[in-house]
Structures are given as structure tokens and as C-alpha cells.
């Protein structure tokens, strides 16, 4: 039990940090809710994992990667707003999942299960998080410029299509890794809410990125701790912890 607690806190903390950091970039592009439809695309993979007894994140990865590529291709081909494309992806993921999601395992798929994190999971997840953070940090300034002006980015020699794809794949990675803790329904929250809280309090871009990462990590640890203490769904408590921090940031902003 103690080992499980420690592993859950470590994994959750670092997922929160990376999700918050990535979310700070997503918010500047008004794309934070993109993680939501991608989160719903984890449901078919989670269902398969539950049926055949393999790792939830492993099951989720192929589906969210597919979803990210679909959004990228649709955006290039149709020029439709991101909101419309994410609606298509959202309904696709949910409809496929409902075909074969075991009802007795639905809670795990929808709101997460802290007991699913083990030692070997930690050995896989932490390097993936480190890689995701490194790639996000590397492309941050370029994607930020794309967010400000695609035309200006093209003038600077930045491949907009390439960086958009990398960006979406990073989101997909965080969504897949976060599915264990918060399930497929609420992954958007671990990306969107910490960055929104940070925006309320930050004075500059560096401060904004640090606060978003910090709030993401704190909310994860708080939610996991409360889940273990009161035997309540971990995903719900992580989201409520995020929302509590958000409301606190609003209050602090006034002063």
C-alpha cells in the first residue's frame, strides 16, 4: 500500500507538471479542450485493455495517436475550425467505446483507477514524461509564434504543418498517460485548468509556465492523497483539486 501510494504520487505529480506545461501552450492557442475529445478516444483502448488484461495506457496510445493524426489531417484538408474537428473525434471515440466497453469496468475507463499504477508502469511513464517535456520545451517558442501568427512563422522558415503535428502528438501522449488517473472523460481538465489558474496570477511568460506546471503537479498530488484517504474516485478528486486552485487564483488575483 505504501509503495503504491508513493508510485502514484510520483507518477501523478510529474504527469501534472508536464500536462500543466503543455497546457500553457495550448491555452495561448485556445485549444485546451482538444485534449477532451482525444481523452474520449482513449475509451476504446481502455476497453480493450480491460477485456484482455493489459496496461490501460498501452491500450489508449494507438487510439489517441490516431485521433491526433486525424485532427491534423482534417485541419489541413478541410480548413474547418478546431471545435468542429474535435466534435467529430469526440463522437467517434465514444461511439466505438460503447460498442464493447464492459459495463462492470466502465468506472475505471471513465474516471480512472489509482490502483492501476505499478512499479513497471512507473519505469515506462517517467521516461515518456521526460521526453514529452523536453520536446515541448524545444518547440515551445516556435509553436508560440505559430499561435500568434502563422504567416509570421512561415516568414521565419517554420514548418507550420510539421509543428502542428508534433504538438498534437504531445497532447495525445499526455492524454494517454493521464487516462490511468483521471479516466477518459476528464483528461482535458488536467491540461486546461492549471494553465487557466496560472494565467490569473502570472506576470510574464516564464512565470506563467512555471505556475501552470506547479499547479498541475500540486492538484495531482492533492487529488491522489484525498482519494486514498477517503476511498473516493481519484479522477474526480484530481479535477476538484484543480478547480479549487482555479477559484483560489481568482480570489488572489483581486489582491
Order of alpha helices (4+ residues) and beta strands (2+ residues): alpha-alpha-alpha-alpha-alpha-alpha-alpha-alpha-alpha-alpha-alpha
